[in-house]
Amino acid sequence: MPAYRIAQKHVLTDRIAAFALAPLRGCAPQWSAGAHVDIDLGGAGTRSYSLIHWPGQPRHMLHIAVQAEPDGQGGSLAMHALEVGTEIDVSDPKNSFALQPTAKPIALLAGGIGVTPLISMATELSATGTDFVFHYTGRSAAVMGYLPDLKAQFADRLTCHTDDAAPMDLVATVTALKDHAFYICGPKGMIDAARSAAEAAGVPSNDIHVELFASPDAGGEDTGFEVELAASNAVVSVAPGQSIIQALEAAGHDVMYDCQRGDCGICQVDVLDGTPDHRDVVLSDAEKASGKVMQICVSRSKTARLVLDI
């Protein structure tokens, strides 16, 4: 991974800190709205963070914001512990949540820290003169990162919702915007509800784009199961707390994937037998109900064995 130095660190809220990352050599690579980078946090593992770009902001550094999750897996706390001057390894930007060409207006729906990639989208849409609206929801104004900046930059497009004062009626909001193409980022519950509302309103599935702003659950009450690979009849055991991808790679099988959060769709495979336990935000309700496809980065099995078209 290329080496960067933390050039700036700013506290946005009690739990959110913003970082500016300067490359140690050369210039920061070019990237488009929706992109993210992976940061190597040593013992805490590798974590992905969306890149942020504001109107008029120079692009010689990479900007991210990280929300501390005390009950998480340690990545966010490790990132918050870093100070200005620290050198870290950062991947080149990758994008599985890019704006897609469309003649429709755009609806940006952000929940909590999921606002970060949508800031870059709002910046890009403003620069190109594209019609868009921006809805941002959180528990309260005090915990919503970048709220003053968003109001200053996108006041005529922005609607803010807070659970403690003006809760968002997600179904009514989505239904009123059913002629838009949607870009939704936030916690899984919000994404699932927004996707269901959009599908119920008749929004085509190719106009619903999502990114999950959370790490997959580790272990919990999950049980182990087996995966049979139809091409070779090989059987691989998946342990509690282990993803299908991790199990397959440990057994020497090459698997295509990217986000490992269940929101990019790259690891999707066909299910030939067994019942998947869907935990992604990519598939529609109808696709999940069919049981014919699954995302093997986060989803598991409700049966003792899954037969996959691999």
C-alpha positions in Angstrom: 0.0 0.0 0.0 1.2 3.6 -0.6 2.4 5.5 2.4 0.6 8.6 3.7 1.0 10.9 6.7 -1.8 12.3 8.8 -1.5 16.0 7.9 -4.7 17.2 9.8 -7.1 15.9 12.4 -10.2 17.7 13.5 -12.9 16.8 16.0 -16.3 17.1 14.4 -18.5 15.7 17.2 -18.0 13.7 20.4 -17.5 10.6 18.2 -16.5 11.8 14.8 -13.0 12.9 13.7 -11.9 14.1 10.3 -8.5 13.3 8.8 -6.5 14.7 5.9 -4.0 12.3 4.5 -1.0 13.5 2.6 1.0 11.1 0.4 4.7 10.8 1.4 5.7 10.7 -2.3 4.1 12.2 -5.4 0.5 13.3 -5.5 -2.8 11.9 -4.3 -4.4 9.7 -7.0 -7.5 10.9 -8.8 -10.8 9.5 -7.8 -14.6 10.0 -8.4 -17.5 10.5 -6.0 -18.4 7.3 -4.0 -14.8 6.0 -3.8 -13.2 4.6 -0.7 -9.7 3.7 0.5 -8.5 0.8 2.7 -6.3 1.8 5.6 -4.0 -0.7 7.3 -4.4 -0.3 11.1 -2.0 -3.0 12.2 -3.4 -5.2 14.8 -6.9 -3.8 14.3 -6.9 -5.0 10.7 -7.8 -3.1 7.5 -10.7 -0.7 7.4 -12.4 1.0 4.5 -13.4 4.7 4.6 -15.2 6.8 2.0 -13.4 9.8 0.5 -14.8 13.3 1.0 -14.6 16.2 -1.4 -16.1 19.6 -1.0 -16.7 22.3 -3.6 -13.5 24.2 -4.3 -11.4 21.9 -2.1 -7.9 21.1 -3.4 -7.3 17.4 -4.2 -3.6 17.1 -3.2 -4.7 15.2 0.0 -7.3 12.5 0.8 -10.0 13.4 3.3 -12.0 10.9 5.4 -14.1 11.0 8.6 -14.3 8.2 11.1 -17.0 7.6 13.7 -15.7 5.9 16.9 -17.6 2.7 17.7 -16.8 1.6 21.3 -18.6 -1.7 20.8 -17.1 -2.4 17.3 -14.2 -4.5 16.3 -11.5 -1.9 17.2 -10.8 -0.3 13.8 -12.5 3.0 14.5 -10.9 3.4 17.9 -7.5 2.6 16.4 -8.0 5.3 13.8 -9.1 7.8 16.4 -5.9 7.1 18.4 -3.7 8.2 15.5 -2.3 11.7 15.7 -1.0 14.3 13.2 2.3 13.2 11.8 1.6 9.4 12.0 2.5 7.5 8.9 0.0 4.9 7.6 -0.5 2.7 4.6 -3.5 3.6 2.4 -4.7 1.8 -0.7 -5.4 3.5 -3.9 -9.0 4.6 -4.2 -11.6 2.0 -5.3 -15.2 2.7 -6.2 -18.1 0.3 -6.1 -20.6 3.1 -5.3 -20.0 5.5 -8.3 -22.6 7.8 -9.8 -24.2 6.2 -12.8 -25.3 8.0 -16.0 -29.1 8.7 -15.9 -31.5 11.3 -17.2 -33.3 11.2 -13.9 -32.8 13.6 -11.0 -30.8 12.2 -8.1 -31.9 11.6 -4.5 -29.1 11.3 -1.9 -30.2 9.7 1.4 -27.7 9.6 4.2 -27.9 8.1 7.7 -25.4 9.1 10.3 -21.7 8.8 9.3 -23.0 7.4 6.0 -23.1 11.0 4.8 -19.4 11.0 3.8 -19.6 9.5 0.3 -22.8 11.5 -0.4 -20.9 14.8 0.3 -18.6 14.0 -2.6 -21.6 13.1 -4.8 -23.3 16.4 -3.9 -20.1 18.2 -4.9 -19.9 16.4 -8.2 -23.6 16.8 -9.0 -23.4 20.5 -8.2 -20.4 20.9 -10.5 -22.2 19.2 -13.4 -25.4 21.1 -12.9 -27.4 17.9 -12.2 -30.7 18.1 -10.4 -30.5 16.5 -7.0 -31.9 16.5 -3.5 -30.0 15.6 -0.3 -31.7 14.1 2.8 -29.6 13.7 5.9 -30.9 12.0 9.1 -29.4 11.3 12.5 -30.4 10.9 16.1 -29.8 14.6 16.9 -28.0 17.6 15.4 -25.2 17.3 17.9 -24.1 13.9 16.6 -24.4 14.6 12.8 -21.0 15.3 11.3 -20.5 18.2 8.9 -24.0 19.6 9.5 -23.0 23.4 9.4 -20.8 22.8 6.3 -23.6 20.9 4.5 -26.1 23.7 5.2 -23.6 26.3 4.0 -22.7 24.4 0.8 -26.0 22.7 -0.2 -28.7 24.7 1.6 -31.1 24.8 -1.3 -30.9 21.0 -1.8 -30.5 19.8 1.8 -33.2 18.5 4.2 -32.1 17.5 7.6 -34.0 15.1 9.9 -33.4 14.4 13.6 -35.0 11.6 15.6 -35.3 13.9 18.6 -37.0 16.8 16.9 -38.1 16.2 13.3 -37.9 12.4 12.5 -37.7 11.4 8.9 -40.7 9.6 7.4 -38.7 7.4 5.2 -41.6 5.8 3.3 -43.2 9.2 2.6 -39.8 10.7 1.6 -38.9 7.9 -0.8 -42.4 7.7 -2.3 -42.4 11.4 -3.0 -39.0 11.0 -4.8 -40.0 7.9 -6.8 -39.0 9.5 -10.1 -35.4 9.9 -8.9 -32.4 7.6 -8.9 -31.4 6.8 -5.3 -28.0 6.7 -3.6 -28.4 5.5 -0.1 -25.7 5.2 2.6 -26.0 4.5 6.3 -26.7 1.7 8.7 -28.2 -1.5 7.5 -31.7 -1.0 9.0 -32.0 2.4 7.2 -30.8 0.9 3.9 -33.2 -2.1 4.1 -36.1 0.2 4.9 -35.3 2.7 2.1 -34.8 -0.1 -0.5 -38.1 -1.7 0.5 -39.9 1.7 0.3 -38.3 2.4 -3.1 -39.3 -1.0 -4.5 -42.8 -0.6 -3.2 -43.0 2.8 -4.9 -42.1 1.3 -8.2 -38.5 2.5 -8.4 -36.5 0.2 -10.8 -33.8 -1.8 -9.0 -31.1 -0.3 -11.3 -32.0 3.1 -9.9 -31.4 2.0 -6.3 -27.7 2.2 -5.3 -26.6 1.5 -1.7 -23.5 1.4 0.4 -23.5 0.0 4.0 -21.6 2.1 6.5 -20.8 -0.6 9.0 -18.6 -3.6 9.4 -20.2 -7.1 9.2 -21.0 -8.7 12.5 -18.3 -11.0 13.9 -19.5 -14.3 15.1 -22.4 -13.6 17.5 -24.8 -16.6 17.8 -23.9 -17.9 14.3 -23.3 -21.6 13.8 -21.0 -23.4 11.4 -22.1 -24.9 8.1 -20.6 -26.5 5.0 -20.3 -25.1 1.5 -20.1 -27.4 -1.5 -18.5 -26.1 -4.7 -20.5 -27.5 -7.6 -17.6 -27.3 -10.1 -15.3 -29.6 -8.1 -17.6 -31.2 -5.5 -15.2 -29.9 -2.9 -16.7 -29.3 0.6 -15.5 -26.5 2.8 -16.5 -26.0 6.4 -17.4 -22.4 7.5 -16.9 -21.8 11.2 -18.9 -19.5 13.5 -17.5 -16.0 13.1 -15.9 -16.9 9.7 -17.2 -15.7 6.4 -17.6 -17.9 3.4 -14.9 -16.0 1.6 -12.5 -16.4 4.5 -13.2 -20.2 4.6 -12.8 -20.6 0.8 -9.5 -18.7 0.8 -8.2 -20.7 3.7 -9.0 -23.8 1.7 -7.0 -22.5 -1.2 -9.9 -21.3 -3.5 -9.6 -18.1 -5.4 -12.7 -15.8 -4.9 -13.6 -12.5 -6.4 -14.7 -9.8 -3.9 -14.2 -6.2 -2.9 -16.1 -4.5 0.0 -16.6 -7.5 2.3 -19.6 -5.5 3.8 -22.4 -6.8 1.5 -22.9 -3.7 -0.5 -20.9 -3.9 -3.7 -22.3 -7.1 -5.2 -19.0 -8.3 -6.6 -19.0 -11.6 -4.7 -22.5 -12.6 -5.7 -22.9 -16.3 -6.6 -25.7 -18.6 -7.6 -27.2 -20.9 -5.0 -28.0 -24.4 -6.3 -29.1 -26.0 -3.1 -29.7 -25.0 0.5 -31.2 -21.8 2.1 -29.0 -18.7 2.4 -29.2 -16.4 5.4 -29.1 -13.1 3.6 -27.2 -10.2 5.4 -26.4 -8.0 2.5 -27.9 -4.7 1.3 -27.5 -5.5 -2.4 -30.3 -7.9 -3.2 -33.9 -6.9 -3.5 -36.5 -8.5 -1.3 -37.6 -10.6 -4.2 -34.1 -11.8 -4.9 -33.6 -12.7 -1.3 -36.9 -14.6 -1.1 -36.0 -16.6 -4.2 -32.9 -18.0 -2.5 -31.2 -18.4 -5.8 -28.3 -15.9 -5.3 -26.3 -14.6 -2.4 -23.4 -12.4 -1.4 -20.7 -14.7 0.2 -18.9 -11.9 2.0 -21.5 -11.5 4.8 -24.4 -13.9 4.2 -24.5 -17.3 5.8 -26.6 -20.4 5.7 -29.9 -21.5 7.4 -29.2 -25.1 6.4 -26.4 -27.4 7.2 -25.0 -27.2 3.7 -25.1 -24.8 0.8 -24.3 -25.9 -2.8 -22.8 -22.9 -4.7 -22.2 -22.5 -8.4 -18.4 -22.0 -7.9 
